[in-house]
């Protein structure tokens, strides 16, 4: 909680859930698994209306060329179609509510194997090229198949099932698992070194039937895979050996061995663009055959393989493939491509649109979090950001009003010491700046001369300077992270409060918000490694003042170190420190020791090096001190809290004065009072609800929630 995601664009996201289940009244001849939708059907939606249109393009179309070279079969919107090899009108050969895809012709051309979920789970099916004699080859209840391929003898089908290669006989059976078990060449180190390969898909069998090329991934499956983790492997059906065949930075996937056994085509990447490479299997030489084809599915699940299925011609001189919505003939010698035009009539039954009547109040928006809330120096007004906009309101029950009319993101508002101005940072895709606007309203004024990513700004006590954390806008725009010095070069700088060039103070490593004590010549920051640190405006005379720790990190063992505070801020009078530790707020004295940096643990209520007081049970965000050091403030969700430390001290002293006398023989000494104070429960926080006047309470803790203009009034017990 020590760092803030300032720049995430707040938005109302309306998720439209639309279901579409394709179906057809017409039954495919011989399709025993198809059935008319009945009132008690288990389908989530009942097909009620037709969807009919003609198209000459499609997305992610897997295809295959018949052995005689006359016909192309391809999938489109969950149905299988055939066209002449030269192009033309497509004939649909499967239909129904299931999703059919990834077709492959048998070597004799008499059957087509494909994957379908028409039974409720993915299974393999066989169908004649004219759509007749459709039958299931597998009947599993919870299976997943990718890219079936025939062996050259036409007796078996190799397919990826649940991330391994399996072998099925064309007449049925439960299948044989080929990979995923110990075999020569597939030990712990895997082929070619590294992790053992897994997640096999995209099988291609050599003409002699002995070898199976496939893509395999090292490491677990999942999204956002690292490039190079998917490579080609070769499985030997005689001895079970598994050998790696590529080691490309651009990966290797979707192999296809030519019918004459001389060439291997496969997918890869160059400069983040997918293409096809061609390897001479006799020499090992490779060249790019085509670039910028169908975008691969490496970063995702590969549920329909990493590339759509494609096919060699019988003479091994060309490939038939789909990309950019069309079907193409690719010359293997020249790389020239010729389109194969087609038109397909789509005719499907779909369900009703899923619509929900949900009231949306477009005049009042309930925000869930206010960010960077800070009271004015006189405590009468509050400024904060919400929904990327800057707001101001009167305390305790005013109505928030926008301070500007800008459409840029506005964050981190801070008051000038005299209360006349509010400075803030802006952010767009082109960069950000520091601005100030009159608190009474007016035109914003840009203070920085160079755009960057600015964060954690603060006025100096004299009001003449503004300090800020600054990072290059280009790095911040590229990295999906807030200012993180481990990833982004971050500096602490200052600018004149009336505007001007930035002056460098120091480089930041892992720092919290810069702030000040009574000594106007020093800037205070918190760095997790060094603790609470102060330094001069030129970055010299760096001093470490205090470290605060909490509980040990869970699961770290006996040598685990306690967690460092997420944020430390010194009080303006320099006497105490506000600490955010383990998502709870504490106040700790700040001693002057002159030696090693003192360290205070708040893990146990007693026995620490210094007494401390816990101020909250469930933490807080955007914390800070009031100018007179008599109280602190913080936010939690959409509520703003103030804590009157002076009143808390008075209540604690009053409780101690009214305590019963010490029993005879009880130990005496000055340490007794700090121990009691540390263990005593701090008075609960009070939040002032903006829809009604705050109730009178002796509690030092006050709570404010923005009113209906931005949010509902806050309810419930205080944290």
N, C-alpha and C positions, 0 to 999 in steps of 0.2 A: 504493500500500500504506500510505499515511500515515493513511487514515481507515478505520474498521472498520464493516462492516455488522453492527451489534450485534443488530438486532431482527428479522432474517429468521428466521422460525420454522423450526427444523430438523425434518425429518420424514422418515420412510421412505415413499417413494412407490411404490406397487405399480401398475405400468401393466398393465392388462388389455387384451390385444389380442384383439378379437373380430371375426371376419370374417363377413359375411353376404352371400351372393350369391343373389339371387332367381331363381327359374326356374319353369318350368311344363312338365308333360308335354304339355299341350294346345298345339297349334300354332295360331297365328292364321292363318285362311284367307288364302292369298295371300302369306304372310310368307316370302319366299325367304331372308331372312337368319337366320331362326330355325332351330335345329337341336337335336336331342336331345344331351344331354351324353354323350360317349363316354369310355372309359377314358383315352384319350390327349388329352383336351381340354386346351386351354391355359388354361382358367379356373383361378384359384388354388384354388378349392374346388369340389368336386362336390356339387351339390344332393342331399341325402339324406333330407330330412324336410319335411313340409308345415307351413306356418304359416297357420292359418285363424282368422279372427275377423271380427266385424262392428263397424263404427264409424260414428258420426254426426258425427265431426269429423276434421280433418286439419291439418297444419302446412305453411305456405308453399304453398298450392294456387294455381297459376296457372289461370285459367279464361277462357272466351270464350262469348259468346252467339251462337247461330246467327242468320243474317240474317233468318229468318222469326220470330225471337223465341220459338220454342217449346222450344228445347233448350239446355242448358248443358253444355259439355265442360270437364273439369278433370282435373288430375293428382293422384294420390294414391299415395305409396310407390312411385313409378317406373312406374305404369301409368296409362292414360287411361280415364276413366269419363264417361258421359253421364247426365244426369237431366232430367226435364221442368223447364221454367223456373219452375214453381210449387213444385218440390221433389218428393221421392219416393225410390223405390229406385233406386240407381245401377246402370248396366249397364257392365261392363268391356268395352272395345273393343280394348285391346292388352294383351299379357302377355309373359312371357319373362324372361330373365335381365338384359336391358338396362334402363337407367333412361330411361323416356320422360317427357317433360314439356314445358311451355310451349306448349300447343296453341292454334292459331288457325284459325277457319273461313275458307274462301275466300268471296269476295263472293257466289257463287252457291250456297253451302252444300253443294256436292258433295264437297269435299275438306277435310281438316284437315291442316295442316302442323304438325310438332312436331320437337323435338330429342331424339335418342336416342344412346346409346353402345353399342347392341346389336352393332355391328360391331367393337368394341374401341376406337373413337375416336368422338367426337361428330360426328354428321352430321345433315342435314335429311332428314326422311321425310314422305311423303304417305300418307294413309289415308282411306278413305271413312268417313262418320259411323257406319256399322254395323260397322266393323272390317275390311271387305273391301278388297281391292286395295291392300295396303300395299306401297310401293316406296320405295327410296332416291332422294333428289333430289341428294345429294352423296355422294362416295365417297372423301374424303380420309383419309389414315392418321393424321394428327396435327393435328386441328382442334378448335376450341372455338367454339361458337355460343351466342348469347344472344338470346332474344325475337324470333323471326321474325314478320313482319307482311306481309300481302298489300297490293299496290297495288289501288286501287278497280276497275281493269279486270280483275283476277283473273289477269293474265298474269305478274306478277313477285312476288317475295318479297324484302323488305328485311330484313336480319338483321345483327346485330353478329357479326363474325368476327374473332377475334384483335385486338380493340379498335378495329376500324374498321367502317364501314358498307359492306355489300356488297349487290349486286343479283343475284338469280338468276332465270332464266326457269323457269316451272313445268315445262317439258319437259326441263330439265337444262342442262348446260354447266358450265364452270369458274367462272362468275360474274364480275362486274365490281366493282372496288373504287371506292367513291364518295368516301371521305374518306381522310385520311392523305397527301395529295399537295397540292402547291401549287395553290391556287385563289383567285379573287378573294374578298377579305374574310377570308381565312384565312392572312394573312402571319405574320411572326415575332411581331407584337404580338397576333395573335389578334383575334377579334371583340370589340369593346368594350374593348380594351386588355388588358394582362397577357400571360401565356403563351399560346401557341397551344393550342387544345383538343385532346384526344385521348381515348382510352378511351371510345368511343361505345357506347351501349347503349340499349335500350328505344325502338325506332323506332315512330313513329305517322305515317301518311300522311294528308294532307288529302284532302277529298272529290274535289277536282279532280285529284289525283295529282301536283301540282307540287311541293309542299313536304313535307319530312320533318322532323318534330320528333324530337329525341332528347336524351338526357342525355350530357354530355361533361365530362371531368375535365381540369383544368389541372394539369400536372405528371405524374410517373410514377404508375402504379398501385401499390398496396401496402396494407398494413394500417395502421390508425390514421390515416386520412386527416383532414386539417384540415377543419372545417366551412366551407362556402362554396366549396370547390374544385370541386364538381360543380354544373353549371348546365345549363339547357336551351339548346339551339342549334336553328337552323332551316336546313336544307340545301335549296337551290333546284335542282331537277333540270333546269332550263333552262340556267342559266348557271354552276352549280357554286358559287355564293356560299354562304358559311357565316356566319351571323349569330347572335350571342348573344341569347337571348330572356328570360333572367332574370339577376338579380344579387342573389340573396337571401342573407342571412346564414345562413338555415336550409337552403340548397342547393335545387336543383330536380332532379327525376328522375322517370322512368316517366311520360312525357306520354301523353295520350290525347285526340285531337281528336274532337269530337262529329260524328256523321254529317251534321248540317246546317251544319257549319263555323262555328258561332257560339261554341262554347265550347272551352276547353282545360283539362282536368283534369291535375293532376300532383302528385307527392309532394313533401313538404317537411317541415321540422321546426319546432316551436315549443316552447321550454323543454325541449329534448332529447326530445320526444315526436313521433312520426311522424304526419302527417295528410295529407289531400288538400286542395289549394287549387283553386279554380275561377276561371278568368279569362274575362272577356268580351272576345273577340278584336276586336270593333269599337271598344270604348272603352279597353281595357286595364285596366279595373277588376278587382280581385281580392277574393275573400273565402274564408274557411275553409269548406270544405264538410263535412269530417269530421275529427275529431281523435282521437288515440289509436287508430290502426288497427294494422296489422301493423308490427312493428318493422323498420325498413329495414336494409340491409346496407352502409351507407356505409363503416363502418370496416373491412370485410372485403373479399373479392375480388369480390363481386358475380357469382359464377359462374352464378347463375340470375336475374340482374338485381338491381336495388336494391330492387324491390318485386315481389310476385307479379303476374302479368298480370291485368288487369281489363277490363271492356268496357262501352261505352255501349249502351243500348237503341236500337232503330232510330229511335224518335221523338225521340231526344236529350233525354228527360225524366228519365232515371234511369241509374244505373250499377250493374253487377253486380260485386261484389268479394268477396274472402275476407279475414277477419282474426279473430283470437282463436278459431281452429279451426272457424269456421262460414262459410257463404255468405250474403251479404246483398244486398238491393236497396236502393240509396241514392237517395232523391229529390233531384234536382238543384236544385229550387226551395226546398225546406224543410230539407234535410239530414236528414230522418227516415230511419231504417233499419228494414227489416223482414227478419227471418230467412227464409231459404229452406232448409227442413229437408231433410236427405238421410240415407240409410243406404247404406253400401257394404260388400259382402262381400269381404274381402281373402283371397286364396287364392294363396299363393306357396310355392315350394320354396326351402329355405334349406340352407346347408351345416352341417356339424357344428360345434359350439362348439370354438374353438381353445383348448386347455388345455395348460399346461405343468406338469410336476412339477418344482418348484424348491424345494430345501430352504431353509427360513427358520428360523434359530436365534432363537427368541424369548426366550432366557435371557441370551445374550451378544450385545452389539451392537458391531460394529467402527466406531468413529468415525474420520473422516478428518481432523478438525482439532480441536485444542483451542484455546480462545481466552482471551486475557488471562491466561495462566499467569504466576504470580509466586511466587517462593520466599519463605519466612518470613524474618524478619530474622536468625535464627540459621542459615538454610540447611538446616534439617532437614525441612521440610515444603513442600508445593507446593499452591497452590489455583489452580483454573482453571474455566472454564465450558465445557460441552459439552452439546449437545442442549437448550439453553435452561435448563440446570440448573447449580447450583454444586457443585463437588466439592473434596475435600481428600484428600491422601495423604501418607504418609511417604516421604522420599527415602532411598535411591534406588529401592527396589523394593517400596513399599507398595501396598496395594489402594485405589483411589479410593472414597471414601464421600461420599454426599450430605451437605451441611451443613444443609439445611432440608427441609421436606416441602411447600413451597409449589408451587402449580401455575402461578404467574406466571413469565414469562421472567426469568432471573437472569443478570447480565452484569457485566463489569469488576470482578472482585474485587481488593481491595487490603488489605494487612496494616497494622494499626496499628504504630507504631514499636516498641512493647513486645511485639508478637506475640500479644496477648490477644484482639484482635478482627479480624474480616474485614468490611470494608465493601463494599457492592456496589450496583448499580442494578437496579431491576425495571422491567418494561414489560408493559402490557396495552393493549387497545384504549381503555381509559378513561384511560390515562396511566401515568406511572412515578414512582418515588420512590427516595431513597437509604436504604439499610438497613445495619444492622450485626448480626453474629451472633457469639457467642463462638467462638473457634477450636476450643475443646474440645467444642463442641456446646451447643445450647440454643435458646431461642426467639428468633427475629429481632426486632429493634427498629427501627421506622421512625424515621428521623432528620429527614426533611423535613416541613414543615408545609403545603406546597403541591405538588400533583402537577404534573409537567411531563415533558419528555423530558430525562433526565440522561445524561451520558456522560463518559468520561475523568476519573474521580474520582481523588483522591490525598490521602493524609494529609500534613499539615505535619510537619516534623521533630520538633516538640515533641509531636505527637499531639493537639493541642487543637483543630485545625481540619481540615476536609475541603474541598478545592477541587473544582469540577466545571464542566463546560460544560453550559449549560442552554438549552433551546429550548421554545417553547410546544407543548404536547401536541397542540393542534388542528392546527397547521401540520404537525407531524411525522406525524400520523395521515393527513393528506390527501396529502402529498407522498411519492411512492415513492422516498425517498432517505434516506440517513443525514443527520446534521447537516451541512448544507452552507450556510455563511453567505451564499453567493450566492443561495440560495433561502429560507432560514429565518433569522429573527432569532435570533442566538445570543449568549449572554452568558457571561462567566466570573464565577462567584459562589463564595462560601464559606459554610459553615454550621458551627456548633459541633460538635465530634466527638461530643458527647453528645446532639445534636439541637437544633433550633431554626430560626428564620427565616433565610432566605438573605440575604447581603449582597452587593451588586453590586461587582465589581472593575473590569471593563472589557468593552466590546463586542469580540467576536471576529470577525475577518475570514476567516482561513483558518489556523487554529491547530492544532498537535498537542497531545499530552498535557501538561497543566501538571505541573511538577515543581519540585524545590528543590535548592539548594546549601547550603553551611554557613551562609550568611547567612539566618537564619530570617525576616528582615523583608522578603524579596523572593520573588516568584513568577516562575518561568521558564516561558516558552512559546515555541514555534517558529511563526513566521508566514512563509509562503513569500516574501512581498515584502520584509520587513524582516530576515529571518534569525532567529537566536536572540536572544530579547528577555527582559529581566527588568523588573519593575516592583514598586512597593510594593503592599501589601494594599488600598490605596484607589485603585489605578490610576495614581498619579502617579509622577514620576521614571522615566519609561520610557527604557530604554537598549537599544540594539542592540549585540550583542557579536560575532557571527560569522555569515558566510555560507559555505555549502559548495555547490559545483556539481559536476556530472558531465559526461557526454558531451553534445554538441550533439544536439538533436532531429533525427532522420533526415528528409530531404526538405525541410529548411528553407532550403536555399540557403546562399550564402557569408555572409549576414548573420544566420544562425540563432544564437540565444543558447543557451548551455549550460543543461541542465536543472537546476533547483533541487533541493536535497535534499528527500526526502519527509518526513523527520523528523530533528530534532536534539535531543539531551538532554545537559545538562551533568552532569558527575560530581558526587557529593555534596561532594567537596573542592574543586570549582570549578576544577580544573586541566585537565581534558580534556573532550572532547565526543564522544559516540557519534552517528554519522551513518548514516542509511539513504539511500543514493544509488544510483540505477539498480538497485534491488533487491539491493544488496550493502551489507554493514556495514563501517564504517570507524571508527577512533579517531583524532581530530585534537587537537593541543594547543589550549588556549584562551589566547591571549596577551592581555595588557593593553596596549592601544596608546594610548588617550587621544585618538585622532583619529577618522578615518573608520572605518567598520565594516570589519574585515579580511575578505577573501574567500579561500577556499582551494579550489582545483580538484583533484579526485581523478581527473581524466581520464587523466593520465600518471603513471607510478610515480615519476618524478623531475621536478625543475624547478618544483615548486609552491612557493607562498609559505611553506608549513610542511610538515614531514614528517608522514606519516600511516601508518597500518597498516591493511591490509585484513584483516577477520576472517572473511569468508565468501565462498564462490564463487557461491552462488545465493540469497543474501538471507536474510531472516528477518522475522518478524512479532512484534508485542507485545514490543518490546525495552525494556530498562531496565538500571539500574546496581545493583550490590550495595551495601549501605549503607556498606561501608568503602572504596569506590571501587577495590578491587583486582580487580574482575571485572565482567563484564556477563552478561546472560541474554537469550534470545529463544526464540521458538517457530518451528517450521516443520512444517506439517502436523500430525501427532499427536505430534510429538517436541518435547521441551524441552531447550534447550542452555544450558550455562554456559561462560563463557570466563574463565580465570584470567589476567588481564593481567599480574599480578606475576610469575607463572611464565613467561609469554611473554617478558617483559623479561629475565628471568634466562637463558632459553635463548638469546635473541638475543645477549646480552652474552657468553655462553659461546662461541657460534659465532664472534663477532668476535675473541675472545681466541685461539681456536685457528686463525684464518685464517692463511695463509702470509704472510711478510713482504712489504711493498710493494716492487715492483720498483724498481730504481734509476731515477731520473728521473721516477717517477710523481708527480703533483701531491699535495701535502699540504694539510691544512686541516680545520677542524672540520666542514665540510659533507659530508665523505666518509662519516661514520658514519650521519647521517640518510638519505643517499641509499641506502646499503646496506640500512638497515632498511626503507625504503619499498619497495625492490624485492624484498627477501627474502620468500619465501612464508611466511605465518603458519602456525604449527603447526596441523594439521587439527583440527576439532572432534571431541570424543568424546561420544557419547551413552550414557547408562546405560540399558540395556535392563531393564525391570522383571521379566522372567521369569527372569533369571539375574543373578548378581553381575557388576558391571562388571570388565572385565579391567584389570590394572595397565598404565598407559601413562604415558609422560613428557609426553604432550600436555596443554596447558593447557585444552583444549576438552573438555567433558563433555556427554553427551547422555542424556536421559531420555525414555522412551516409556511411556505409560500401559499397565498390564497388561491381562490378558484381560477383566477386568471391564468395560472400556470399549473396548479395542482389542487387536489382535494386537501382539506385540512388534515393534518396528521393526527392520528389517534393511537391509543395503546400506551403501554407502560414505557417509561424512559429507559434508555440503555444504561 
